[in-house]
Amino acid sequence: MRILVHDYSGHPFQAQLSRELARRGHYVVHSTCTAYVSGKGNLAEDTPGLRFVTIGDSTALRKEAYFRRLHQETLLGLELARQVRREKPDVVMLSNLPIPVLVVAAAVLRRLRIPWVLWHQDVTAVALKRFAAADVAKSMGVAATIFGAGEKWSARRASAIVVIAESFVRIHEQWGTAGKVTVIPNWAPLDEIVPVARANAWSAEQGLSGVRTMLYSGTLGLKHNPVLLVQLAERLRDRGAPVRLVVVNDGPAVPVLREAAAARGVELTLLPFQPYERLPEVLGTGDLLVVLLAADAGEFSVPSKTLSYLCAGRPVLGLMPADNLAAQLLREAGSAVFPPEESSLDDAFAWVQEVLSDPARSEALGKESRALAEREFALEGCASRFEDILRTAKRRAAR
């Protein structure tokens, strides 16, 4: 098959899937959006039959300027549509698209009669409704209604839908699209993110060798309440277990973290997203890895950084809803999960202090994290399921 995969974010496991499909003899074009700033996966053209392309090379997204961002994302949808026209794929798979990009792409694919699969990573409409309910912005209520209609309309036009957790099925039952839904949980690339020594080249370059660190690496929005990281580090310092807080991120949380750390006298190392090939060293530098997820995002979001953390073989602290799929994985690995709120930090502190003061336990937790990843993240079975879904979508369109 000629397959075009567009993963707006450029995440590691989507790129890994495209590599595997190419190894199986398909011609795969893997598209990403350079305008979206995040940690990217391995986007090197190192596999016969696989080519990487981009959209958004000349766009500087303004996330906080909602109306301008709507315009920009509509233009990005048109750019993606032109890319599809050029590549002439038999079937398309779309992942992580903002709703304006998704709606434009769905409309063009329908016009071109190209079958496509929605790889549904987040239910955007639900998130916007919850922001509106929390008075994050009055305009969110209107946006939730409009974007919700667009997301539903697009899902109905997809030939098939892959969701990452069972909780998504209920939304698709409401939309009338549950009949074409398959649940395939996310994973992380075991062969690319591997455990490394705590003292490594990256930790030495950053002056972190021999420094006890609590590390966060990945997307971090204001909705996640990033100040929790600083407050936890403050408690550890005040109670005789100081750590260096290391945050690898580009985005609106950076100035918030810097200000909060300065106000509390917390040692903080802020770094931009690092090259993907150095991610094992980055994660290996953390004596403890932390993941944040807002309370109202637990049902319809699975933070992929958690999966990378498990591959890296480190103890992980989750400040996240207990019913999230990633939280379930952390508990299976023996790590800890606490509600993402300040009132839970004392309990989180006690667990962190216990782990950091016991090297044997810390090592055991790290080994269990990696063992769980190796049990759960086998690529071959997932790739076969995606291959069957894409092939079926193409066959039905031909009929």
Salt bridges, closest charged atoms under 4 A:
GLU20 OE1 - ARG23 NH1 3.45
GLU20 OE2 - ARG24 NE 2.99
ASP46 OD1 - ARG19 NE 2.80
GLU64 OE2 - ARG62 NE 2.92
GLU73 OE2 - ARG69 NE 2.85
GLU87 OE1 - ARG51 NH2 2.54
ASP90 OD2 - LYS394 NZ 3.90
GLU151 OE2 - HIS120 NE2 2.92
GLU205 OE1 - ARG278 NH1 2.82
GLU234 OE1 - ARG264 NE 3.31
ASP238 OD1 - ARG237 NH2 2.85
GLU267 OE2 - ARG244 NH2 3.56
GLU281 OE1 - ARG278 NE 2.95
ASP287 OD1 - ARG198 NE 3.20
GLU299 OE1 - ARG130 NH2 3.56
GLU299 OE2 - ARG170 NH2 2.59
ASP346 OD1 - ARG235 NE 3.03
ASP346 OD1 - ARG239 NH2 2.93
GLU354 OE2 - ARG361 NH1 2.40
GLU363 OE2 - LYS367 NZ 3.42
GLU368 OE2 - ARG375 NH2 3.38
GLU374 OE2 - ARG370 NE 3.00
GLU387 OE1 - ARG24 NH1 2.90
GLU387 OE2 - HIS26 NE2 2.67
GLU387 OE2 - ARG391 NH2 3.49
ASP388 OD1 - ARG391 NH1 3.83
